[in-house]
Structure formats: C-alpha cells, structure tokens
C-alpha cells in the first residue's frame, strides 16, 4: 500500500495553520499559515522544499484561504490525500480520543464552545470550510483535552459545590495533550523504556505553557485547568493568581469582568512582569543588558515552573525523566538551567555543555552524570494529529 498523506489544520479566529504530513517522512511536504483573515491585509505564507512564498488575499475568509492553498496541497500530495485532521482545543468530557467528524460530533464540539469561547468557534470555522471544500475526504477532530481524560477525580475536581461540576462541567480539563502524548512517546523511544511502563514530568513551554505528569502512557495531572489560564506563568497569561483578584480589582478599581479577563489573558505573564515583551528571546537579550523587568520576568517564570513540576511529581510512582519541549523548552538553555536549579530535592542537575548545545531542533539528554534523566524532546503536534487521523481511518 502506498504511503499516505494527511492535511492537518489548526484554525484560529483569524488564521489557519496547515501542514501536509506524510506518514513515512518527518519533514512536512508543505506547511504554512494564512493570517489576518477577514482584513485587507489577509495573506498566506507557505514553505515547500525549502522555498518560502507568500500571497496577498485581501478580505479572504477561512474558506477562501483554504481554497487558495488547495491546489498546492493536492499537488504536493500527488493527488494522494487520505484525510484531514483538525486540532480542536476543548472536547470537554464528551471526547476522550480523536473522532470522525459528522453532524453529531460537530454538534458536540459546538456545545462545548462555552468552555473555550475563544478557541472552539474558531476551530469550527476551519472544520466547516474544509468539509465544504473536501466533501468526499474523511475528516477527524483531535482534541487538546482528550489526553487528560485519564486524570483521577482527585486531580480534576475543584473544591466547589457538586452541582457546578455535575450540571455545568466546572472541573480541570488540561490542554497541550497532543504535544504531551507525542513527546512522552518519543522520550520512551529515545531511552529504550516502554511508554506504557514509564513515568515522566513534562514542561511544554511556548507562548502558552503547562506541565504534566505522565504515568504508563496516561496523563495523571496537569497544570492547566478549566481554561488555559490556570497554572504556570506564560507569555501573556498570568497563570495562577489569587481567585479573589477579580473581586478585588472590581471593588477597588471599578474594573469590569471583560477588563480583568483581558488583563489576565493578554497583558500579564512575561509581558506584564517585564513591561517589555512576551517573547523569551527578547527577554533573555534584555536581561543580558541589565533590564530589571526582563530579569524579574525570567526569575518568576522559572521559579513558578519549578514549583509546578515539583507539584506534578506527587502523581508519579517514580521519575524516569524530566522532558522540556515547546519553543522555549527546546531552545532556552537559560530557562532549563534556572528551572532545574530550583529542583535540588528531586536530585536534578544539568550538564552545562549538553544543555547549551541542545537547541534549534536538537534532541537528547542534558543531565549531569549520575543524576536523574533530563531530556530535550522537540514536539510535533501536527505529526501526532496526522498519526491519530490515520489510526482512526484504519480502525
């Protein structure tokens, strides 16, 4: 049977990330992003065989943008496109694994939109556009939350009255599940351990950041909760704050709920602490030049991250390794070093040379000799979505 191709779509409110994934080849045959959709500045950028190209698409919506890249995708796939895998952020308790998209599953995703009002409606835009353009292709939804449906009740329940959970689904769901599954499987392969008989701490660090405890191939705890705001410090998200902050700001400053949500989601985290940027590369450069805000942001980020990883260790029967992944986790030797320095009680320590050289897509161990395993494992959520899609089609 010839090797197969899957188109992976990750749709935002004004953007579409896409990648053509070949089941036997690691590099993407084609990948790109359509951005600023709906505006006069809408455009699509793509990369194929090392060549980068761009095209202006004034006022294009999601369907128009997908229609524009369709011939490119079909040509790159050699007219052998087997299906489409969609990233969907929130599956609630309804979805514990990837699912084929039909009227019933789309209705269930739409019903879950109240739990992810910024994400699921945007994901549905991409699903609707792709189904209209590719009506004969099987299409699959892969959920960020599904991997965490193995959390025990004592890990996912909030200490709130029962009806809020039973009637309104207020509980901890967790996110970044596709990335966690990919990197923990890859770590097991790299170390010769069985994925279903190993225990990992994982830090997924990008503009959104979270931690996870993975035991025998299952998520046992994670730092994000009902929404992606809970947990560690992120690019523009605050992570954990006093739950009474909302009423404090409303009472003392007269702020509205919308103002407070904007503050916590878009104006806080590294950006809020530094007063400079949400980009860790910018902050590391500024720190070297003595910028006080950048220095503070990095210190808080690493300490809060280490606290979260230490808390996640409560869910592990043993520690087979700590994994760093995501844009920051894969590329910032400074963040890895400063975070691990706070975890002396776990006996973690890094080899400075290995840590410094494991960047820009490199993978491998970075722990000091005689200390527990620490790995850098580049994530590939698009490939995991494609593999999940193929597995469902095979089933």
C-alpha positions in Angstrom: 0.0 0.0 0.0 1.4 3.4 -0.9 2.4 5.8 1.9 -0.4 8.2 2.8 -0.7 11.9 3.3 -2.8 13.8 5.8 -3.6 17.5 5.8 -3.5 19.0 9.3 -5.5 22.1 10.0 -5.2 24.3 13.1 -7.7 27.1 12.8 -7.8 30.3 14.9 -10.3 33.2 14.7 -8.3 35.0 12.0 -5.7 32.4 11.0 -5.2 28.9 9.7 -2.0 26.9 10.2 -1.7 24.0 7.9 0.7 21.1 7.2 0.8 18.3 4.8 2.1 15.3 6.7 3.5 12.1 5.0 3.3 9.1 7.3 6.8 7.9 6.5 8.7 11.2 6.2 9.5 13.5 9.1 9.7 16.8 7.2 6.4 18.3 6.1 5.8 18.2 2.4 4.1 21.6 2.7 3.4 23.9 5.6 2.2 27.4 6.1 -0.2 29.9 7.7 -3.0 32.1 6.5 -3.3 35.1 8.7 -5.2 38.3 9.3 -8.2 36.6 7.6 -11.2 38.9 7.0 -9.0 42.0 6.8 -7.5 43.9 3.9 -4.1 42.6 5.0 -5.1 38.9 4.8 -2.3 36.8 3.3 -0.9 33.2 3.2 2.7 32.1 3.7 3.9 28.6 2.9 7.1 26.6 2.6 7.8 23.7 0.3 11.1 22.0 -0.4 12.9 24.8 1.5 11.3 27.5 -0.6 9.2 30.2 1.1 6.4 32.0 -0.7 3.6 34.5 0.2 0.4 35.7 -1.4 -1.9 38.6 -0.5 -5.6 37.6 -0.1 -7.4 40.8 0.7 -10.6 40.2 2.7 -10.3 36.4 2.3 -12.2 34.4 4.9 -11.3 30.8 6.1 -12.9 29.1 3.2 -11.3 31.4 0.6 -7.9 30.9 2.1 -8.2 27.1 2.2 -9.4 27.2 -1.4 -6.3 29.2 -2.4 -3.9 26.6 -0.9 -5.9 23.6 -2.0 -4.1 23.2 -5.4 -0.8 23.5 -3.6 -1.8 20.8 -1.1 -3.1 18.5 -3.8 0.0 18.9 -6.0 2.3 18.3 -3.0 0.4 15.2 -2.1 0.4 13.9 -5.6 -3.4 13.7 -5.5 -2.9 11.1 -2.7 -4.6 12.9 0.2 -6.2 10.4 2.5 -7.9 12.7 5.1 -7.8 15.8 7.1 -7.0 16.1 10.8 -8.3 19.2 12.7 -6.9 20.4 16.0 -9.8 21.2 18.4 -8.9 22.8 21.7 -11.6 21.7 24.0 -13.5 18.4 24.0 -14.9 18.6 27.5 -15.8 15.2 28.9 -17.6 14.2 25.7 -14.4 13.3 23.8 -11.7 11.0 25.3 -10.0 10.4 21.9 -10.0 11.6 18.3 -13.2 11.2 16.4 -14.5 11.2 12.9 -16.4 14.4 12.1 -20.1 14.1 11.3 -23.2 16.0 12.2 -23.3 14.6 15.7 -19.7 15.2 16.6 -19.7 18.7 15.2 -22.8 19.5 17.3 -21.0 18.2 20.4 -18.0 20.4 19.6 -20.3 23.3 19.2 -22.0 22.5 22.6 -18.6 22.5 24.3 -17.8 26.0 23.0 -18.9 27.6 26.2 -15.8 26.1 27.8 -13.5 27.5 25.2 -15.2 30.6 23.6 -12.0 31.9 22.1 -11.0 28.6 20.5 -13.7 26.1 19.6 -15.8 28.5 17.5 -12.6 29.3 15.5 -11.8 25.6 15.2 -15.3 25.1 13.8 -14.7 27.7 11.2 -11.9 25.6 9.8 -13.9 22.4 10.0 -16.8 23.9 8.2 -14.6 25.4 5.5 -12.7 22.1 5.0 -15.8 20.0 4.7 -17.3 22.3 2.1 -14.0 22.2 0.1 -13.2 18.5 0.6 -16.7 16.9 1.0 -15.5 13.4 0.0 -12.5 13.2 2.3 -12.8 11.7 5.8 -12.1 14.4 8.4 -11.1 13.9 12.1 -11.0 16.1 15.2 -8.1 15.7 17.6 -8.6 17.3 21.0 -6.1 19.1 23.2 -8.1 17.9 26.2 -8.6 14.3 25.3 -5.2 13.0 26.6 -6.0 14.4 30.1 -9.3 12.5 30.4 -7.3 9.8 32.4 -6.8 12.2 35.3 -8.2 10.7 38.5 -11.1 12.5 40.1 -9.0 13.8 43.0 -6.8 15.6 40.4 -9.5 17.1 38.1 -12.1 18.2 40.6 -12.2 21.7 42.1 -13.2 22.1 45.8 -16.5 23.6 44.7 -20.2 22.5 45.2 -21.1 19.4 43.4 -23.8 20.9 41.1 -21.2 23.2 39.4 -19.4 20.0 38.2 -22.4 17.8 37.5 -24.6 20.4 35.8 -22.0 22.8 34.3 -18.8 20.8 33.8 -16.7 23.0 36.0 -13.6 20.9 36.5 -9.9 20.8 35.4 -9.5 19.6 31.8 -5.9 20.4 30.9 -4.5 21.3 27.4 -1.4 20.6 25.2 -2.4 16.9 25.3 -1.4 16.2 21.8 2.1 17.6 22.5 2.4 15.6 25.7 1.5 12.4 24.1 4.0 12.9 21.3 7.0 13.9 23.4 6.5 11.3 26.1 6.3 8.5 23.4 9.4 9.9 21.8 11.2 10.1 25.1 10.4 6.4 25.8 11.8 5.5 22.3 14.9 7.6 22.9 15.7 5.9 26.2 14.6 2.3 25.4 11.8 2.4 28.0 8.3 1.1 27.4 5.9 4.0 27.0 3.3 2.0 28.9 5.7 1.4 31.8 7.5 4.7 32.4 6.9 7.9 34.4 7.7 11.4 33.1 7.5 15.0 34.2 7.0 17.3 31.1 7.2 21.0 30.7 5.6 22.3 27.5 6.9 25.9 27.2 5.8 28.2 24.4 3.7 31.4 24.5 1.3 29.0 26.3 3.0 26.9 29.0 1.9 24.0 31.1 3.3 21.0 33.0 2.2 17.4 33.1 2.8 14.1 35.0 2.6 11.1 32.7 2.5 7.5 34.1 2.4 4.4 31.9 1.3 6.4 28.9 -1.5 8.3 30.7 -1.9 11.8 32.0 -2.2 11.8 35.8 -2.1 15.5 36.5 -1.5 18.8 34.6 -1.2 22.4 35.4 -3.9 23.9 33.2 -7.5 23.6 34.3 -11.0 24.6 33.2 -9.3 27.0 30.8 -5.7 27.5 29.6 -5.3 30.4 32.1 -4.6 28.2 35.1 -1.1 27.1 36.1 2.4 28.5 35.3 3.4 31.9 34.0 3.0 32.2 30.2 3.7 34.7 27.5 0.8 37.0 28.2 -1.3 34.8 30.6 -0.8 35.3 34.3 -1.1 31.6 35.3 -2.3 31.1 38.9 -3.4 34.2 40.8 -5.5 34.6 44.0 -9.1 33.7 42.9 -10.3 36.7 44.8 -8.3 39.1 42.5 -11.4 39.5 40.3 -13.5 41.0 43.1 -10.6 43.0 44.4 -10.0 44.7 41.1 -13.7 45.2 40.6 -14.2 46.7 44.1 -11.1 48.9 44.3 -10.6 49.9 40.7 -14.1 49.5 39.3 -12.9 47.2 36.6 -15.4 45.2 34.5 -15.2 41.4 34.1 -14.1 42.0 30.5 -11.2 44.2 31.6 -10.0 41.7 34.1 -10.1 38.8 31.6 -8.1 40.9 29.1 -5.6 41.7 31.8 -5.1 38.1 32.9 -5.1 36.6 29.4 -3.4 39.2 27.2 -1.5 41.7 29.4 0.1 39.6 32.1 2.7 36.8 32.2 6.1 37.6 30.8 4.7 40.7 29.1 3.2 42.1 32.3 6.1 41.3 34.5 8.8 42.7 32.1 6.8 45.6 30.7 8.7 44.8 27.6 7.8 41.6 25.7 6.2 38.2 25.8 9.0 36.7 23.7 11.6 34.9 25.8 14.3 35.6 23.2 13.8 39.3 23.6 13.7 39.0 27.4 17.0 37.0 27.5 18.7 39.6 25.4 17.3 42.4 27.6 18.4 40.5 30.8 22.0 40.4 29.5 21.8 44.2 29.1 20.6 44.7 32.7 16.9 45.2 32.1 15.3 44.9 35.5 11.8 43.9 34.3 13.2 41.2 31.9 15.3 39.8 34.7 12.3 39.6 37.1 10.1 38.0 34.5 12.6 35.2 33.9 13.2 34.6 37.6 9.4 34.4 38.3 8.9 32.2 35.2 11.5 29.7 36.3 10.6 29.6 39.9 6.8 29.1 39.2 7.6 26.5 36.6 9.8 24.5 39.1 7.1 24.7 41.7 4.6 23.3 39.2 6.9 20.4 38.2 7.6 19.6 41.9 3.8 19.5 42.5 3.3 17.2 39.4 5.8 14.8 41.0 3.2 13.9 43.6 1.4 11.9 40.8 4.5 9.8 39.9 5.4 6.5 41.4 9.0 7.1 40.1 10.8 9.6 38.0 12.2 8.2 34.7 12.9 11.7 33.4 12.0 15.4 33.0 11.2 16.5 29.5 11.5 20.0 28.1 9.6 20.8 24.9 7.9 23.7 23.1 9.6 26.8 21.6 11.1 27.9 24.9 11.7 24.4 26.3 13.6 23.3 23.2 15.7 26.4 22.7 16.4 28.2 26.0 19.3 26.7 27.9 19.0 29.5 30.4 15.4 28.7 31.3 16.2 25.0 31.6 19.2 25.7 33.8 17.4 28.1 36.1 14.4 25.9 36.5 16.3 22.7 37.3 18.4 24.7 39.8 15.2 25.0 41.9 14.6 21.2 41.9 17.5 20.0 44.0 15.2 17.9 46.2 14.5 15.8 43.1 18.3 15.4 42.7 18.1 17.0 39.2 21.2 18.7 37.7 22.3 19.6 34.2 25.5 19.1 32.2 26.2 22.7 31.2 27.8 21.8 27.8 25.0 19.4 26.8 22.4 21.9 27.9 23.9 24.7 25.9 24.3 22.7 22.7 20.8 21.1 22.7 18.9 23.8 20.9 17.3 24.5 17.4 15.7 21.2 17.0 18.3 19.1 18.7 17.1 16.3 21.0 18.8 14.4 23.7 19.8 14.1 27.3 21.2 17.1 29.2 21.5 15.8 32.7 24.8 15.8 34.7 26.4 12.4 35.2 24.8 10.4 38.0 21.7 12.5 38.1 18.1 11.6 37.0 17.4 11.9 33.3 16.6 15.3 31.8 15.7 15.3 28.1 15.0 17.9 25.4 12.4 16.5 23.0 11.1 18.7 20.2 7.4 18.4 19.9 5.4 17.8 16.7 1.7 18.3 17.3 0.9 18.2 13.6 2.5 14.8 13.1 0.7 13.5 16.2 -2.6 14.8 14.8 -1.8 13.1 11.4 -1.0 9.8 13.2 -4.2 10.0 15.2 -6.2 10.6 12.0 -4.6 7.7 10.2 -5.2 5.4 13.2 -8.8 6.3 13.2 -9.2 5.8 9.5 -7.5 2.4 9.8 -9.9 1.4 12.6 
